[in-house]
Each structure stands twice: as C-alpha cells, then as structure tokens.
Amino acid sequence: MKQLIALLIVISSLPVSTNAQRDRNNNNDPRLKNSANLVEKQYYQTDAQKMNLKDKVKSIRELTYTVAEKNSNIVKDKMTINNSENILSNFDKYGNITTTIWYTSTGKIDQSWEYKYIKPGMMSEMTYFNSNHNLIGKTTYEYNEADYLVKEIQYDNTGKVEKVFIYNYTFLGRREYLMETVDNNGKTLNHKEKISYDKDTNVVLEEKLISGFGKLHAYVYDGKKQIITDNYQEKIIIKGDEDYHVFSVTSIQYDLRGNVILKNSDDVYYKSKRSTKFEYVYDSHSNYTSKSTFPMGDNGILVSNSKIIERKIEYY
C-alpha cells in the first residue's frame, strides 16, 4: 500500500498540464495541423530490436513446450499443440522479419505471412497465405512526410478492399499529438492522445485512448528502465483513468541483457496480485535459446501454467 501511495504521488506530480496546455493554447496556428516541421520524425524499431536480438539474426525456429514436475525438478514435457507457439521467422540483414510461418503440431505449415518495408522497421505491406500458400488477404500501409502512419488498407484474396483506416493527427508540440482513427465510412473509431516526456522526467510515455463512444479507456504511464543494482534494471508501468485513479501497477525487472526476469502486477480494481519469473539459457551471441516462464502462486511455481520456449537461431 505504501508503494501504491508513493506511485500515486508520482503520477499527480507529472508535468501533464504545463507544456501540454501551453501548446493547446496555441492550437489555432494552422501549422500544428499535420505539420511535419514541428514534430520529430516517427521512430520505428526493427523486429530484431523489439525482440532484443543481438548480432545479425537470419532466422529463428521457435517451439513451445509444457513442463512437468519430476523428482522435485521442473522439466520440459510435451510440445504444445497451439500453432501460434510453433513458428519460423526469417529476417533480412536490417533486422526486419520478412516471413513468418506457423506450423501445426505435426510439422505441417498452417499459414504464412510475408512483409515488405519502406525502410528498417517501417512496414509497407503484409500478405497472408494459407497452408497451400494460396492468398488469404493483404494489408498495405501509407505514411506522411514525418513517417507517421496515415492510412491502412485491408484487402481480401481477390484484391477487393475490405476495410480502410485513416489516421488523422493534430500535433500539439514536438513530442505530443492527438490521433483520430476513421474507417472507410467516415466513422470515428477512437482518439488517442500521446505525450512523450523528456529525459529529465520519470515517465517516457503517456497514452490516453478514447473509443468512438467517448468512453475513456485508460492512461498508460510507461516508466524508464532504472538501474537498481549491478544485476538488473527495473521499470514501472501504471494504468489509470482520467482522474488519475490507478487501475494497476506493474513492476518489470530485466537482466543485463535486457530480457525480463520478473514481472509483478498489482490489479487495484480487482484486488489481485500476480507474479511471473523467467529463466534463460543464452548462446555465444547473448540471445536466448531457451526461455522458461513460471507463473508463481502462494506455494511456488504453478506448473500447469508454466512453459518453456526453445529457439534455434541462424546468423548471417
């Protein structure tokens, strides 16, 4: 409870209104509407960066297993039948995934996706195929001069447009914007407000999502990684409503390679707490070849909910 009170104090002291309100007071300036001159270019991470991969990875074959308890030890048991956990990912030399293939538990291809990019991390096209490599559909992406996504078009297997999403931006400053999502019928689906704070604050991202019905979903505060000891880093993610009432507080600890080793969640609304620990085996490139996920209960590891992911990694 003391930690939660302290976090609430941090939230209430965030500089939400100072800079943001100043920019809003100047929003009559027409340059603020979809202007690339007043904003920093949108930054995109490659898939390799998102996955915390080191060196130039060419492919990753990933299999997931259940675990069992034998002689008081947790050991790998059976391969899962879920095809979303039986994957081959191929990368280009820039770290972008170019193809993803999902397999059934018998080793047959279930479906595959192919990706094209404008530049590293900035996708232009995603194409979907079934087990026989027949086209299922395609999605294309368009961007403005500041590299912000402005249009997403979804096609069926005949090339007919199924859905169109338009992303309209109102830039409030170099690190702030409002985004409106509109479908092909002109219906507003949601609004998002995003504010990124500078390096001198305790928070690097604040997001507010409002649905088409005008209901506020949540604020998200994504804290910086703070070095706690010589052995790990930690950051805090806080979710709450527009009145800064906290819904949940999540503490995430990372090892020095940047992989999560402990995740503690405190759901204030449902009055529940969850804890999950992670263990890894690394190769000579500092990429993990085995990841064990252990949800924790009052009496230790919840074996039935635990799993082990094994990866075979090929490098350029």
ZIUR-V520023 format. One record per pair of residues at least 4 apart in sequence whose ideal C-beta (glycine too) atoms are under 8 Angstrom apart, sorted by the first residue. I is the first residue (numbers start at 0). J is the second residue. D is the distance in Angstrom with one decimal. If there is no record, write none. Layout:
i:I j:J d:D
i:I j:J d:D
This chain:
i:0 j:4 d:6.4
i:1 j:5 d:6.4
i:2 j:6 d:6.4
i:2 j:248 d:7.7
i:3 j:7 d:6.5
i:3 j:245 d:6.7
i:3 j:248 d:6.3
i:3 j:265 d:7.1
i:3 j:267 d:7.0
i:4 j:8 d:6.6
i:5 j:9 d:6.7
i:6 j:10 d:6.5
i:6 j:235 d:6.9
i:6 j:237 d:6.0
i:6 j:245 d:6.8
i:6 j:248 d:5.8
i:7 j:11 d:6.3
i:7 j:243 d:7.2
i:7 j:245 d:6.2
i:8 j:12 d:6.4
i:9 j:13 d:7.1
i:9 j:201 d:6.1
i:10 j:220 d:6.6
i:10 j:237 d:6.4
i:10 j:239 d:7.0
i:10 j:243 d:5.2
i:10 j:245 d:7.3
i:11 j:243 d:6.1
i:13 j:196 d:7.8
i:13 j:200 d:7.3
i:13 j:201 d:7.7
i:13 j:202 d:6.0
i:13 j:205 d:7.5
i:13 j:220 d:7.6
i:14 j:18 d:6.3
i:14 j:196 d:7.1
i:14 j:200 d:6.7
i:15 j:19 d:6.1
i:15 j:194 d:7.3
i:15 j:205 d:7.0
i:16 j:20 d:4.8
i:17 j:21 d:6.8
i:18 j:22 d:6.5
i:18 j:172 d:6.7
i:18 j:175 d:7.7
i:19 j:23 d:6.3
i:19 j:171 d:6.5
i:19 j:172 d:7.4
i:19 j:175 d:5.9
i:19 j:194 d:6.2
i:20 j:24 d:6.4
i:21 j:25 d:7.1
i:22 j:26 d:7.0
i:22 j:31 d:7.8
i:22 j:171 d:4.3
i:22 j:172 d:4.2
i:22 j:175 d:6.3
i:23 j:171 d:6.0
i:25 j:31 d:7.3
i:26 j:31 d:5.6
i:26 j:169 d:7.3
i:26 j:171 d:6.7
i:30 j:34 d:4.8
i:30 j:36 d:6.8
i:30 j:37 d:6.1
i:31 j:37 d:6.5
i:31 j:169 d:6.6
i:31 j:170 d:5.4
i:31 j:171 d:6.7
i:32 j:169 d:6.1
i:32 j:170 d:7.6
i:33 j:143 d:6.8
i:33 j:167 d:7.5
i:33 j:168 d:5.6
i:33 j:169 d:7.5
i:33 j:170 d:7.2
i:34 j:38 d:6.9
i:34 j:170 d:5.9
i:35 j:40 d:7.6
i:35 j:143 d:6.4
i:35 j:144 d:4.4
i:35 j:145 d:3.6
i:37 j:170 d:5.6
i:37 j:172 d:7.3
i:37 j:173 d:6.3
i:38 j:145 d:5.5
i:38 j:170 d:4.9
i:38 j:172 d:7.8
i:38 j:173 d:5.5
i:38 j:174 d:8.0
i:38 j:176 d:7.0
i:39 j:145 d:7.9
i:39 j:173 d:5.4
i:39 j:174 d:6.9
i:40 j:145 d:5.2
i:40 j:146 d:5.1
i:41 j:142 d:7.8
i:41 j:145 d:6.1
i:41 j:146 d:4.2
i:41 j:147 d:4.8
i:41 j:148 d:7.8
i:43 j:118 d:8.0
i:43 j:119 d:7.2
i:43 j:120 d:3.2
i:43 j:121 d:4.8
i:43 j:146 d:7.3
i:44 j:48 d:4.0
i:44 j:49 d:5.1
i:44 j:120 d:5.3
i:45 j:49 d:7.1
i:45 j:93 d:6.2
i:45 j:94 d:3.4
i:45 j:95 d:5.4
i:45 j:119 d:5.0
i:45 j:120 d:4.5
i:46 j:50 d:6.0
i:46 j:88 d:7.6
i:46 j:90 d:6.8
i:46 j:94 d:6.1
i:46 j:95 d:5.7
i:46 j:96 d:4.3
i:46 j:120 d:7.7
i:47 j:52 d:4.2
i:47 j:56 d:5.9
i:47 j:90 d:6.3
i:47 j:94 d:3.2
i:47 j:95 d:7.7
i:48 j:52 d:7.5
i:48 j:94 d:6.2
i:48 j:120 d:7.4
i:51 j:256 d:7.4
i:51 j:257 d:4.8
i:51 j:258 d:6.1
i:52 j:56 d:5.0
i:52 j:94 d:7.2
i:52 j:286 d:5.6
i:53 j:256 d:8.0
i:53 j:284 d:5.1
i:53 j:285 d:4.9
i:53 j:286 d:5.6
i:54 j:284 d:4.7
i:54 j:286 d:7.5
i:54 j:314 d:5.9
i:55 j:90 d:8.0
i:55 j:92 d:6.0
i:55 j:94 d:7.7
i:55 j:314 d:6.0
i:55 j:315 d:4.1
i:56 j:90 d:5.2
i:56 j:94 d:7.5
i:56 j:286 d:7.1
i:56 j:312 d:6.0
i:56 j:313 d:7.4
i:56 j:314 d:6.0
i:56 j:315 d:7.6
i:57 j:89 d:7.1
i:57 j:90 d:6.0
i:57 j:313 d:4.5
i:57 j:314 d:5.8
i:57 j:315 d:5.0
i:58 j:87 d:6.6
i:58 j:88 d:6.5
i:58 j:89 d:4.9
i:58 j:90 d:6.6
i:58 j:312 d:7.4
i:58 j:313 d:4.6
i:59 j:86 d:7.8
i:59 j:87 d:7.4
i:59 j:88 d:4.9
i:59 j:90 d:7.8
i:59 j:310 d:5.4
i:59 j:311 d:7.3
i:59 j:312 d:5.3
i:59 j:313 d:7.7
i:60 j:86 d:7.6
i:60 j:87 d:5.2
i:60 j:310 d:6.8
i:60 j:311 d:4.4
i:61 j:84 d:7.5
i:61 j:85 d:7.4
i:61 j:86 d:4.7
i:61 j:87 d:7.5
i:61 j:88 d:7.3
i:61 j:308 d:6.1
i:61 j:309 d:7.3
i:61 j:310 d:5.0
i:62 j:78 d:6.0
i:62 j:84 d:7.5
i:62 j:85 d:5.9
i:62 j:308 d:7.3
i:62 j:309 d:5.2
i:62 j:310 d:8.0
i:63 j:78 d:7.1
i:63 j:79 d:4.7
i:63 j:81 d:7.3
i:63 j:84 d:3.5
i:63 j:85 d:6.9
i:63 j:306 d:5.6
i:63 j:307 d:7.2
i:63 j:308 d:5.1
i:63 j:309 d:7.8
i:64 j:75 d:4.8
i:64 j:76 d:6.1
i:64 j:77 d:6.4
i:64 j:78 d:5.4
i:64 j:79 d:6.6
i:64 j:306 d:6.5
i:64 j:307 d:4.8
i:64 j:308 d:7.8
i:64 j:309 d:7.0
i:65 j:76 d:4.6
i:65 j:77 d:5.2
i:65 j:79 d:6.2
i:65 j:305 d:7.6
i:65 j:306 d:6.1
i:66 j:73 d:5.3
i:66 j:74 d:6.5
i:66 j:75 d:6.2
i:66 j:76 d:5.5
i:66 j:291 d:7.6
i:66 j:302 d:6.0
i:66 j:305 d:4.6
i:66 j:306 d:6.5
i:66 j:307 d:5.9
i:67 j:73 d:7.6
i:67 j:74 d:5.9
i:67 j:76 d:4.1
i:67 j:302 d:7.0
i:68 j:72 d:7.0
i:68 j:73 d:5.9
i:68 j:74 d:7.7
i:68 j:302 d:5.2
i:69 j:74 d:5.3
i:73 j:291 d:7.6
i:73 j:293 d:7.5
i:73 j:300 d:6.4
i:73 j:302 d:6.7
i:73 j:305 d:6.9
i:75 j:307 d:5.1
i:75 j:309 d:7.9
i:78 j:85 d:7.4
i:78 j:104 d:6.3
i:79 j:84 d:4.9
i:79 j:85 d:7.4
i:79 j:104 d:7.5
i:79 j:306 d:7.1
i:80 j:103 d:7.9
i:80 j:104 d:4.4
i:81 j:85 d:7.4
i:82 j:101 d:4.7
i:82 j:102 d:6.3
i:82 j:103 d:5.6
i:82 j:104 d:7.5
i:82 j:109 d:4.5
i:82 j:110 d:8.0
i:83 j:101 d:6.6
i:84 j:306 d:7.9
i:84 j:308 d:7.5
i:85 j:101 d:6.5
i:85 j:102 d:4.4
i:85 j:103 d:7.2
i:85 j:104 d:6.8
i:86 j:99 d:6.4
i:86 j:100 d:6.9
i:86 j:101 d:5.8
i:86 j:102 d:7.3
i:87 j:98 d:7.9
i:87 j:99 d:7.3
i:87 j:100 d:4.4
i:87 j:102 d:7.2
i:88 j:96 d:5.2
i:88 j:98 d:7.5
i:88 j:99 d:5.3
i:88 j:100 d:8.0
i:89 j:96 d:6.9
i:89 j:97 d:5.2
i:89 j:98 d:4.6
i:89 j:99 d:7.8
i:90 j:94 d:6.2
i:90 j:95 d:6.5
i:90 j:96 d:5.7
i:90 j:97 d:6.6
i:91 j:95 d:5.1
i:91 j:97 d:5.3
i:92 j:315 d:6.0
i:93 j:116 d:7.8
i:93 j:119 d:4.3
i:94 j:119 d:6.4
i:94 j:120 d:7.7
i:95 j:114 d:6.8
i:95 j:116 d:5.2
i:95 j:119 d:6.1
i:95 j:120 d:6.8
i:95 j:122 d:7.9
i:96 j:114 d:6.0
i:97 j:113 d:6.8
i:97 j:114 d:5.8
i:98 j:111 d:6.2
i:98 j:112 d:6.9
i:98 j:113 d:5.2
i:98 j:114 d:7.2
i:99 j:111 d:6.7
i:99 j:112 d:4.8
i:99 j:114 d:7.8
i:100 j:108 d:6.0
i:100 j:110 d:7.9
i:100 j:111 d:4.5
i:101 j:108 d:7.4
i:101 j:109 d:4.6
i:101 j:110 d:5.4
i:101 j:111 d:7.1
i:102 j:106 d:5.8
i:102 j:107 d:6.5
i:102 j:108 d:6.1
i:102 j:109 d:6.1
i:103 j:107 d:4.8
i:103 j:108 d:7.8
i:103 j:109 d:5.2
i:107 j:130 d:6.8
i:108 j:130 d:5.1
i:108 j:132 d:7.9
i:109 j:130 d:5.7
i:110 j:127 d:6.8
i:110 j:128 d:6.4
i:110 j:129 d:5.6
i:110 j:130 d:6.3
i:110 j:135 d:7.3
i:111 j:127 d:7.8
i:111 j:128 d:4.9
i:111 j:132 d:6.8
i:112 j:125 d:6.2
i:112 j:126 d:6.8
i:112 j:127 d:5.4
i:112 j:128 d:7.4
i:113 j:125 d:7.4
i:113 j:126 d:4.7
i:113 j:128 d:7.4
i:114 j:122 d:5.9
i:114 j:124 d:7.0
i:114 j:125 d:5.4
i:114 j:126 d:7.8
i:115 j:122 d:7.1
i:115 j:123 d:5.1
i:115 j:124 d:4.2
i:115 j:125 d:7.9
i:116 j:120 d:7.3
i:116 j:121 d:5.8
i:116 j:122 d:5.5
i:116 j:123 d:6.0
i:117 j:121 d:4.6
i:117 j:122 d:7.6
i:117 j:123 d:4.8
i:117 j:142 d:7.1
i:121 j:142 d:6.9
i:121 j:146 d:6.5
i:122 j:140 d:5.6
i:123 j:139 d:6.7
i:123 j:140 d:5.7
i:124 j:137 d:6.7
i:124 j:138 d:7.2
i:124 j:139 d:5.2
i:124 j:140 d:7.2
i:125 j:137 d:6.9
i:125 j:138 d:4.7
i:125 j:139 d:8.0
i:125 j:140 d:7.9
i:126 j:134 d:7.1
i:126 j:136 d:7.7
i:126 j:137 d:4.7
i:127 j:134 d:7.4
i:127 j:135 d:4.1
i:127 j:136 d:5.1
i:127 j:137 d:6.9
i:128 j:132 d:4.7
i:128 j:133 d:6.4
i:128 j:134 d:6.1
i:128 j:135 d:6.1
i:129 j:133 d:5.1
i:129 j:135 d:5.6
i:133 j:156 d:7.3
i:134 j:156 d:4.6
i:135 j:156 d:5.7
i:136 j:153 d:6.7
i:136 j:154 d:5.7
i:136 j:155 d:5.3
i:136 j:156 d:5.8
i:136 j:161 d:7.3
i:137 j:153 d:7.6
i:137 j:154 d:4.6
i:137 j:158 d:8.0
i:138 j:151 d:6.4
i:138 j:152 d:6.8
i:138 j:153 d:5.0
i:138 j:154 d:7.3
i:139 j:151 d:7.4
i:139 j:152 d:5.0
i:139 j:154 d:7.6
i:140 j:148 d:6.0
i:140 j:150 d:7.3
i:140 j:151 d:5.7
i:141 j:148 d:7.5
i:141 j:149 d:5.6
i:141 j:150 d:4.1
i:141 j:151 d:7.8
i:141 j:152 d:7.9
i:142 j:146 d:5.3
i:142 j:147 d:6.2
i:142 j:148 d:5.7
i:142 j:149 d:6.1
i:143 j:147 d:5.2
i:143 j:149 d:5.0
i:143 j:168 d:7.8
i:147 j:166 d:7.2
i:147 j:168 d:5.9
i:148 j:166 d:5.5
i:149 j:165 d:7.0
i:149 j:166 d:5.3
i:149 j:167 d:7.8
i:149 j:168 d:7.8
i:150 j:163 d:7.0
i:150 j:164 d:7.1
i:150 j:165 d:5.8
i:150 j:166 d:7.0
i:151 j:163 d:7.3
i:151 j:164 d:4.3
i:151 j:166 d:7.5
i:152 j:160 d:6.1
i:152 j:162 d:7.5
i:152 j:163 d:5.3
i:152 j:164 d:7.9
i:153 j:160 d:7.3
i:153 j:161 d:4.8
i:153 j:162 d:4.3
i:153 j:163 d:7.5
i:154 j:158 d:5.6
i:154 j:159 d:6.5
i:154 j:160 d:5.9
i:154 j:161 d:6.4
i:155 j:159 d:5.0
i:155 j:161 d:5.3
i:160 j:183 d:7.4
i:162 j:182 d:6.7
i:162 j:183 d:6.4
i:163 j:182 d:6.6
i:163 j:183 d:3.6
i:164 j:180 d:5.8
i:164 j:181 d:7.2
i:164 j:182 d:6.2
i:164 j:183 d:7.9
i:164 j:188 d:7.5
i:165 j:180 d:7.3
i:165 j:181 d:4.4
i:165 j:182 d:7.7
i:165 j:183 d:8.0
i:166 j:178 d:5.8
i:166 j:179 d:7.4
i:166 j:180 d:5.8
i:166 j:181 d:8.0
i:167 j:178 d:7.0
i:167 j:179 d:4.4
i:167 j:181 d:6.6
i:168 j:176 d:5.1
i:168 j:177 d:7.0
i:168 j:178 d:5.4
i:168 j:179 d:7.9
i:169 j:176 d:6.5
i:169 j:177 d:4.5
i:169 j:179 d:7.9
i:170 j:175 d:7.2
i:170 j:176 d:4.8
i:171 j:175 d:4.1
i:171 j:176 d:6.1
i:171 j:177 d:6.7
i:174 j:194 d:6.6
i:174 j:195 d:4.3
i:174 j:196 d:7.3
i:174 j:197 d:7.4
i:175 j:192 d:7.8
i:175 j:193 d:6.9
i:175 j:194 d:4.8
i:175 j:195 d:7.4
i:176 j:192 d:7.6
i:176 j:193 d:5.9
i:177 j:190 d:6.5
i:177 j:191 d:7.3
i:177 j:192 d:5.3
i:178 j:190 d:7.0
i:178 j:191 d:4.6
i:178 j:192 d:7.7
i:178 j:193 d:7.0
i:179 j:187 d:6.0
i:179 j:189 d:7.7
i:179 j:190 d:5.4
i:180 j:187 d:7.1
i:180 j:188 d:4.4
i:180 j:189 d:5.2
i:180 j:190 d:7.7
i:180 j:191 d:7.6
i:181 j:185 d:6.1
i:181 j:186 d:6.7
i:181 j:187 d:5.6
i:181 j:188 d:6.8
i:182 j:186 d:5.0
i:182 j:188 d:5.9
i:186 j:211 d:6.8
i:187 j:211 d:5.3
i:188 j:210 d:7.6
i:188 j:211 d:5.2
i:189 j:208 d:6.0
i:189 j:209 d:6.1
i:189 j:210 d:5.2
i:189 j:211 d:6.0
i:190 j:208 d:7.5
i:190 j:209 d:4.4
i:191 j:206 d:6.4
i:191 j:207 d:6.9
i:191 j:208 d:5.2
i:191 j:209 d:7.5
i:192 j:206 d:7.1
i:192 j:207 d:4.3
i:192 j:209 d:8.0
i:193 j:204 d:7.3
i:193 j:205 d:7.3
i:193 j:206 d:5.3
i:193 j:207 d:7.9
i:194 j:204 d:7.5
i:194 j:205 d:4.6
i:194 j:206 d:7.9
i:195 j:203 d:6.3
i:195 j:204 d:5.7
i:195 j:205 d:7.9
i:196 j:200 d:3.9
i:196 j:202 d:5.3
i:196 j:203 d:6.0
i:196 j:204 d:7.7
i:196 j:205 d:7.4
i:201 j:222 d:6.4
i:201 j:223 d:7.0
i:202 j:220 d:5.1
i:202 j:221 d:7.1
i:202 j:222 d:5.9
i:202 j:223 d:7.5
i:203 j:221 d:6.0
i:203 j:222 d:7.1
i:203 j:223 d:5.3
i:204 j:219 d:7.1
i:204 j:220 d:7.4
i:204 j:221 d:4.3
i:205 j:218 d:6.3
i:205 j:219 d:6.9
i:205 j:220 d:5.8
i:205 j:221 d:7.9
i:206 j:218 d:7.0
i:206 j:219 d:4.6
i:207 j:215 d:6.9
i:207 j:216 d:8.0
i:207 j:217 d:7.6
i:207 j:218 d:5.5
i:207 j:241 d:7.3
i:208 j:215 d:7.7
i:208 j:216 d:4.5
i:208 j:217 d:6.6
i:209 j:213 d:6.4
i:209 j:214 d:6.9
i:209 j:215 d:5.5
i:209 j:216 d:6.9
i:210 j:214 d:5.2
i:210 j:216 d:6.5
i:215 j:240 d:6.3
i:215 j:241 d:4.9
i:217 j:238 d:4.9
i:217 j:239 d:6.7
i:217 j:240 d:6.6
i:217 j:246 d:6.4
i:218 j:237 d:7.9
i:218 j:238 d:6.7
i:218 j:239 d:5.2
i:218 j:240 d:6.9
i:218 j:241 d:6.9
i:218 j:243 d:7.5
i:219 j:236 d:6.9
i:219 j:237 d:7.6
i:219 j:238 d:5.5
i:220 j:235 d:7.7
i:220 j:236 d:6.7
i:220 j:237 d:4.2
i:220 j:238 d:7.6
i:220 j:239 d:7.8
i:221 j:234 d:7.4
i:221 j:236 d:5.4
i:222 j:234 d:4.5
i:222 j:235 d:4.1
i:222 j:236 d:6.5
i:222 j:237 d:7.6
i:223 j:234 d:6.0
i:224 j:232 d:4.4
i:224 j:233 d:7.0
i:224 j:234 d:4.7
i:224 j:253 d:6.5
i:225 j:232 d:6.6
i:225 j:233 d:5.8
i:225 j:234 d:6.5
i:226 j:232 d:5.5
i:227 j:231 d:6.1
i:227 j:232 d:6.5
i:227 j:233 d:4.9
i:227 j:252 d:7.6
i:230 j:254 d:7.5
i:230 j:255 d:7.0
i:231 j:252 d:5.0
i:231 j:253 d:6.0
i:231 j:254 d:5.8
i:231 j:255 d:7.1
i:231 j:260 d:6.4
i:232 j:252 d:7.1
i:232 j:253 d:4.6
i:232 j:255 d:7.7
i:233 j:250 d:6.3
i:233 j:251 d:6.7
i:233 j:252 d:4.9
i:233 j:253 d:7.2
i:234 j:250 d:7.8
i:234 j:251 d:5.6
i:234 j:253 d:7.8
i:235 j:248 d:6.8
i:235 j:249 d:7.1
i:235 j:250 d:5.7
i:235 j:251 d:7.8
i:236 j:248 d:7.6
i:236 j:249 d:4.4
i:236 j:251 d:7.0
i:237 j:245 d:6.1
i:237 j:247 d:7.5
i:237 j:248 d:5.5
i:237 j:249 d:7.7
i:238 j:245 d:7.3
i:238 j:246 d:4.6
i:238 j:247 d:4.9
i:239 j:243 d:5.6
i:239 j:244 d:5.4
i:239 j:245 d:4.5
i:239 j:246 d:5.3
i:240 j:244 d:5.0
i:240 j:246 d:7.0
i:245 j:267 d:5.3
i:246 j:266 d:7.2
i:246 j:267 d:6.1
i:246 j:268 d:5.2
i:247 j:264 d:6.3
i:247 j:265 d:6.4
i:247 j:266 d:4.8
i:247 j:267 d:6.2
i:247 j:268 d:7.2
i:248 j:264 d:7.5
i:248 j:265 d:4.7
i:248 j:267 d:7.2
i:249 j:262 d:6.7
i:249 j:263 d:7.0
i:249 j:264 d:4.8
i:249 j:265 d:7.5
i:250 j:261 d:7.9
i:250 j:262 d:7.4
i:250 j:263 d:4.6
i:250 j:264 d:8.0
i:251 j:259 d:5.8
i:251 j:261 d:7.4
i:251 j:262 d:5.2
i:251 j:263 d:8.0
i:252 j:259 d:7.1
i:252 j:260 d:5.4
i:252 j:261 d:4.2
i:252 j:262 d:7.6
i:253 j:257 d:5.6
i:253 j:258 d:6.4
i:253 j:259 d:5.8
i:253 j:260 d:6.5
i:254 j:258 d:5.5
i:254 j:260 d:5.0
i:254 j:279 d:7.5
i:256 j:279 d:7.9
i:256 j:281 d:7.0
i:256 j:285 d:5.3
i:256 j:287 d:8.0
i:258 j:277 d:7.0
i:258 j:279 d:5.9
i:258 j:287 d:6.4
i:258 j:290 d:7.8
i:259 j:277 d:5.5
i:260 j:276 d:6.7
i:260 j:277 d:5.3
i:260 j:278 d:7.6
i:260 j:279 d:7.9
i:261 j:274 d:7.4
i:261 j:275 d:7.4
i:261 j:276 d:5.2
i:261 j:277 d:7.2
i:262 j:274 d:7.2
i:262 j:275 d:4.8
i:262 j:276 d:7.9
i:262 j:277 d:7.7
i:263 j:272 d:7.3
i:263 j:273 d:7.4
i:263 j:274 d:5.0
i:264 j:272 d:6.8
i:264 j:273 d:4.5
i:264 j:274 d:7.5
i:265 j:272 d:5.3
i:266 j:270 d:7.1
i:266 j:271 d:4.7
i:266 j:272 d:7.2
i:266 j:273 d:7.6
i:273 j:294 d:7.2
i:273 j:295 d:8.0
i:274 j:294 d:7.6
i:274 j:295 d:4.3
i:275 j:292 d:6.4
i:275 j:293 d:6.6
i:275 j:294 d:5.0
i:275 j:295 d:6.5
i:276 j:293 d:5.1
i:276 j:295 d:6.3
i:277 j:290 d:6.4
i:277 j:291 d:6.7
i:277 j:292 d:5.7
i:277 j:293 d:7.3
i:278 j:290 d:7.5
i:278 j:291 d:4.4
i:278 j:293 d:7.3
i:279 j:287 d:4.2
i:279 j:289 d:6.6
i:279 j:290 d:5.5
i:279 j:291 d:7.6
i:280 j:287 d:6.4
i:280 j:288 d:5.5
i:280 j:289 d:3.9
i:281 j:285 d:5.6
i:281 j:286 d:6.6
i:281 j:287 d:5.4
i:281 j:288 d:6.9
i:282 j:286 d:5.6
i:282 j:287 d:7.7
i:282 j:288 d:5.2
i:282 j:312 d:6.6
i:284 j:312 d:7.5
i:284 j:314 d:6.9
i:286 j:310 d:7.7
i:286 j:312 d:5.7
i:287 j:310 d:6.8
i:288 j:309 d:6.7
i:288 j:310 d:5.3
i:288 j:311 d:7.3
i:288 j:312 d:6.7
i:289 j:307 d:6.4
i:289 j:308 d:7.1
i:289 j:309 d:5.3
i:289 j:310 d:7.3
i:290 j:307 d:7.1
i:290 j:308 d:4.5
i:290 j:310 d:7.7
i:291 j:305 d:7.1
i:291 j:306 d:7.6
i:291 j:307 d:5.0
i:291 j:308 d:7.9
i:292 j:305 d:6.1
i:292 j:306 d:5.3
i:292 j:307 d:7.6
i:292 j:308 d:7.5
i:293 j:300 d:4.7
i:293 j:301 d:7.5
i:293 j:305 d:4.9
i:294 j:300 d:7.4
i:294 j:301 d:4.6
i:294 j:304 d:4.5
i:294 j:305 d:6.5
i:295 j:299 d:6.9
i:295 j:300 d:6.3
i:295 j:301 d:6.8
i:296 j:300 d:7.4
i:296 j:301 d:4.8
i:300 j:305 d:6.1
i:301 j:305 d:6.4
